[in-house]
Amino acid sequence: MICPDINKPISWNRRALAGTWHVTLKVDGVRAIWHDEFGWISRAGKPLYNIPPYQGGPRDCELYVGSFRDTIRATRTKFRKTDTPTILREHLFGLDILDGRLNAGALIDPSAEDIFATLSSAQASGFEGVVLRQGVRWIKVKPHETLDVPITGFSEGRGKHAGRLGIIATALGDVGSGFSDEERVALWAEANAGTLIGQVVEVSAMELSAAGKFRHPVFVRMRPDKLHGKSRR
């Protein structure tokens, strides 16, 4: 399936910005794009399920059903089960035509302190972060910057982690912390089934080294909604 051509935010560099920036509140959901031939699809071009039919309005949305986990469960379940979260039209937040619920005003020539204060206010209201928009330039601001990278390898754990995942390898370095015991077991099963390499993982890191490698990386979660490919900031 063709990957949709949408605006993709870059990460904030922690510096002041010039000009007027419109502040969009960021929910921790899944990007849902309407395609006239394929219906609702993810930014990776994968089909999304159980979303109400398109009836006009925004074609590029953020979908959020209470939590990232429930949003993934709802959109990735082709055949609904009794515990599949229900997606209502109110769970779609327009981005190309901005949903008023996400509009948090504007910042003019914001300093780093201004942007951090805006981020803190958004978090206090229960949002993941903010996106600063200036035309087609979108900048993502989150408390801990994360990167989405494809898995290139893996190793079995040692000691108490023997028989399950120890680390995953990526182009930006190995990641061995942040996994729950259940995740190590599930991902090791995928590794043995030959389906782990190539999947996209979200990693939080203190920063990137001068060589472009993770410093103190921590596994955040798998991103089945993201496209396999090069890392994104």
N, C-alpha and C positions, 0 to 999 in steps of 0.2 A: 504494500500500500504506500502511496506517495506521502512523504513527510510534509506536513503543512508549513507554509511560509508565514511565520508569525514573528512578532517582535520579541526578542529574548533579552532580558535584563543582564547587565554586567554587574560585578560586585563593586561596591564603593571602595575607594582607595584610602579612606579615612582623612581626606583633605577637604578644604573649603571648596565650594562650587560657585560659579559665576552665573548670573542671570536668574530668571524666574523658573522655579521647579515646582510642579504640581505634585502634591503628596498623595499617594495611593496607599491605603492600608493593605497589608499582605496577609491573607489567610493561608493556612498550611494545608492546601488542597492539591488538586490535580488539574492541570490545564486541559480544558475541553474545547475543541474546535469543531464547528459544524462544517461538514463537507457535503456538497449537494449529492454526490454519488455514493459516498460511503457512510454518511450519517455522522454521529459524534465520534471523533477520534482524538487520541492523545497527541502531545507534541512529538511523540516518536512515530506517529502514523498508525498506532495500534487502535483497534476498535474498542470503544467504551460502551458498556451496557447499562440498561435500566434507567437511562436519562430520559426525561419527558421529551416528546417530539419537538422539533424546532418549529416555532410559530412566529418567526420574525424577530427583529431586534438584534442584540449582539451575537456575533458568530464566533467570537473568541472570548472564552469565559474561564474563570477559575471556579472549580466545583469543590464544595466543601460540605461534608456531612458530619459535623461534630468533632471529627478527629481525622488525622491523615490515615490511620489504620482503617477506620470505617469507610472512608472515601474510597480507598483502594479496594476493599472488599466489595463495595457496592458496584463499582465500575468494572471490576475484572471478573465478576460472576456472571457467566453467560446465561445460566439457567438458575433463576432465583430459588433460594432455599428459605426455610422459615425464619432463619436468623440473618438473612441478607438485609442490610440497612436499606430503607426506602429513600429514594432520591425524589425530592419535590422540586418544583420550578424555583422555589425560593432559595434552593441550595446553589443555584447558578449566579455568579457574580460577573457581570459584563466587564470586559477590559477594553475592547475596541470602541464600544460605546460604554463609557464608564458608569458602573453601578453607583448610585448615590451613596450607598452604604459604605463604599470604599473611599469616598472623597473626603480628604482631611485638609483641604485648603492648599495654600502655596507658601513657599519659602523664597525670599528674594536675596540673592547673594549670600546664601547661608554659610556660616562658619562651621567647622567641625563640631563645636559645642552646640550650635543650633540643631544640627542633624542628630547628634546623640540625644538631645532633649526630645526631639520629635520621635525618635525610636523608643525612648523610655515611656513616653505617653501612649504610644501605640501598644506596647507590651502590657502596660497597666490596664488597657481596655481589652486584653485577651487576644491581640493579634500577634502573628509571628514576627512581623517587622513592617517595613514600608518599602515602597518603590517610588523613587523620585523620577518624574517624567518631564522631559523637555522636548516636545515634538516626538521624533522617532527614537530619541536617546532615552533609555530607561536604565536607572541605576538601582540595584537591589541593596538594601541596608538591613542587616540582621545582626543580632548580638554576637554571634560567633559565625564567622564566615565558613561556608561549607563548599565543597567541590564535588561534582558528580563525575566519576571516573569508571571506565570499564575494568572489570577484573581480568587480569592477564595470567594469573597462576594462583596456586594455593599450596599449603603444607599442612600435614597432620600435626595436631598438638602433642605436647609432651606432658608427662606427669598426669595430673588430674584431667587434662584435656586429651589424653591418648584415646584414639578411636573416634575423634571428632575434629572439627576444624581448629587449626592453630592460628594461622595467618592467611590473609589474602594478599596477593601481589598486584600492584597497579603500576602504571608508567611513572607515577609520582612517588613510589615507595611502597613498602609493606605496611599493612595495617593488622595489628594483633590485639588491640584492646577495644572495649565497648560492646563486645558480643555477649549476649546472655547465653547460659548453658543450652537453652532450647534452640537458639539461633545457631550455635555451633553444631549441634546435632543435625538440624535441618539443612544447613549449608553443606555440611560434609556429605550428606546423602546426595545432594545435587552435584557435588564435586565428583563423587563416585559414579553418578549416572551420566557424567559428561556434559552437564547443562549449566555449570557454574561460570566457566570462563566466557567472557563476553557480556555477562549481565552487568548492569550499571549499579554502582554503590555510591551512597552519599557519605562523605568523610568530612569530619570537622578537624581542623588543624590550627595550631597557634599561628602559623605563618608558613610561607614557602621559603626554603633556603635560597641562597644566591644561585644554586644549581637547579632551582625549580623543583625541589623535593619537599615532601611533607616534613614539618617539625611537629612532633608530638601528635600524630594522627590518632583519631578515635572514630570507630565505626558508628554511624548514626542509624542508617537503615538501608534496605534495598530499595531501588527505584525502578520498579517494573514499568512505570509510565514514561521513563526517559529512553532516548534513542541510544543504542550501542554505538560507540564511536569515541572521538577524542574527548578529553576532559573539558568541562565547562566551568567558568568562574561564576 
